[in-house]
Amino acid sequence: MELTIEKLVYGGEGLARTSEGEVIFVPLSAPGDVIEAERMAGRQKPAKASIRQLRSPSAHRVSPACDIFGQCGGCQWQHLSLEAQRDWKQKMVTESLVRLGKLPDVTVAQTLSPATDGWKARNRVQWELVPDAATQSCKLGYHAAESHTVVEFNHCPIIPEPFNQLAQRLRELAQQDPKIAAKRYRVEAFISPDEKMLLVFTGEKNGALYPLAQQLMQDFPALEGVCWVDSQQKDAHPKTIAGQPALQFALSGNQYRVSAGQFFQTSYAGAEVLLQVLDEWLSPSVTSLLDIYAGVGLFSVHRAKRTQRVLAIESSPGAEADALENFALNGITNVAWKTSDARQALRALKEDFEVAIIDPPRGGCQPEVLDWLSEHIEKQLIYVSCNPTTLARDLKHLVAQGWKIDAVQPVDMFPQTYHVETLVNLSR
């Protein structure tokens, strides 16, 4: 069947309509494409189709930089120009607010982009190291799109070059050791702005990991440490098997320590943009600030010296040690810390705050958290979101409680993908 791609939707796919008006989602398509499509098997709604032939390509198309693009699930938009990617991220945020949030009068700013060319920007990457029956060894790669199949790569263009070198050497060493090759591991690599690295294996206990870690540390002087998480133990914490379990680095004039397994923004250049937007929106001097879903203290550290009193709330016990260290590294003494689920912490918290910053996970905020914010935040609320759909839902809730949306700013933290970070400035 012939289809014309009308637009892109959250999830990265193109939307088209059949002659009967049925909506079809088409992966790896671009707005304006005219394609010969083949309906995919399955009962998903909307239906999906693949591109059999590109009859008339979109003007927004470019040549992908990766030789496994379309197989690997890591990127969805390498075939789009950066300008088109950023334009459609703004449109997706707008559509979510209108369609899901019922907020048709909100203006969404053009997507801000870090000063990068869209490549080598990721400071964190996750690979799968799995047995390979075909070679009777193992392979290292990414998950295929919508699959648990692992696709190997020779060179990944969205990660820094040291990651590519580390992956190649890790693959070689694993294939040489049957004790490693026979096991399945999730491997997470983290890199600092000055290219120091940390590696974390998650999988079964295996004594062969220790000599592997030592060899990698010897081969890569910039590798600060190697850790292991026991996949058979619930809520297991990373154990250090070589070197140090954390990286320390400077960002926006402050020092940060981030340990194995702890969250930090996946683009340093993108994090700088987030902090710049915060500074534009916040008063130079704030009396009291509540930082919910605080992680290792990125926002608290950045704003503490311009705020009289800060309370940071974070549910991850592992983040507390890093956050307290980050406060000490920067000479910060006015931040109180609470390790707790946000809803439970707020139930017991009776005081009011002038300003709140919230940066929830992809699922957004619980209604009880939003209700508490509406009762106890006096002046300003800044919502940082990685999911426009849950953002729209939560903004609808907040607006119904009397909040006014002053600005919505998408940030292109994740080039070559449909993912977008969005900051929202709300006031009374």
Buried (B, 14 or more C-beta within 10 A) or exposed (E): EEBBBBEBBBEBBBBBBBEEEEEBBBBBBBBBBBBEBEEBEEEEEBBBBEBEEBEEBBEBBBEBBBEBBBBBBBBBBBBBBBEBBBBBBBBBBBBBBBEBBEBEEBEBBEBBBBEBEBBBBBBBBBBBBBBBEEEEBBBBBBBBBEEEBBBBBEBBBBBBEBBBBBBBBBBEBBBEBBEBBEBBBBBBBBBBBEEBBBBBBBBEEBEBBEBBBBBBBEBBEBBBBBBBBBBEEEEEBBBBBBBBBBBBBEBBEBBBBBBBBBBBBBBBBBBBBBBEBBBEBBEEEBEBBBBBBBBBBBBBBBBBEEBEBBBBBBBBEBBBBBBBBBBEBBEBEEBEBBBBEBBEBBEEBEEEBBBBBBBBEEEBBBEEBBBBBBEBBEBBBBBBBBBBBBBBBBBBBBBEEEBEBEBBBBBBBBBBBBBBBBBBBBBE
